[in-house]
């Protein structure tokens, strides 16, 4: 399993190479922290991707906005805040991309 800080660095590099802006909003455990990925297209269009495991234990990411980037950003922010309180080891990365690309290489599923 790859360390969290290395995974985050690679994600940020992919985003920047693709012409997007990416930054770490919250640092978690450098070795085993999970990473939430927030993608902002503009002020009112955001998508949140969270890590999960599929039926065989492989890492996947879930789009918890249900594929709807117009979901209210305040609701997403409240969800993130609650999750960070529950798990202090989490990382939070924000990607600002006009096209809404997430740059996650693992499989992504809609919830």
N, C-alpha and C positions, 0 to 999 in steps of 0.2 A: 504494500500500500504506500502510495506517495505521501510525503509529509505535506501538511496543509500550507505552510508558507511557500513551498516550492510550487504547489498547484496554483496558488493565488498569483505568484509572480509570473507564471506561464500564462495565466488567463489575462492578466494586465498587458503582457507583451503582445499576445495575439490581438487584443483589442486595439492597442496603439498602432500595431503594424497594419491593421485594417482601417486606420484612419479615425478611430473613435477615441474618446477620452475615458480613462478608467482610473479609479483610485480606491484605496482601502478606507472605508469609513469607520471600521472597527476591527482591531486586531484581536484574534482569538488565540487559542493554544497553537503554538508553531508546529507541533508535531501531529496532533490528532483532532484539531478543531474542524468542524464542518463549516462550509462556506455558503452563505446566502448571496445570491446575485440579483441585484436590482438594476433593471435596464430602464433608462429614461429616454424617451424620444423627445419629449418637451415637458413643460410644467404639468400638464394634465394627462400625459400618457406614460404610464409606467407598468412594468411587468416584473413580477418577482418569481425567481426560480429557487427551489429548495432541494437539497440533496435527499435521496431516499434509496432504498434497495428494491430491486425487482424480485421476482419469484425465485430466482436462483442465487440471489445475494450480490448481484452486480450493482455497482453504483450507477444511478440514473439521476436526472434532475426533473422535478415536477414544476410545471408552470401553474402556480396556484392562483393566477388571475384568470384561469380558464380560457386563455387565448384572447382575452379582452383587455388590451392595453389601456382602454379608457376607464377601467375600474378606478374608483375614487382613490387618488393618491393618499388621502388621509386614512382610509381603511387599511391600505397596505402598510403605511407607517405604523399604525397601531398594532397590526399583526407582527411586524418586525420587533417592535418594542417588547411585546409580550414574550416572543420567542427568545429574545436576548436575555430577559430576566430569568427564564427557565433554564437557559444553557449559557453560562458565562464564557464557555470556550469557543463560541461561534465567531466566525469572521463575517464581515459584511463588505461586499465589494459593489461599487456603483459603476455602471458603464453608461456613458452618455453617447447615444448613437442615433442619429436622425432616422435611420432605417430600422431601428429596433433590434439589431443583431445582438445576440448574447455571447458569442464566441466560446461557448461551452462545447467541449469535444465529446463528452459523455452523451448517451442518448437522452433526449428531452421528451417528456410526455406531458400532455395536458391533464389536469385533474378533473 
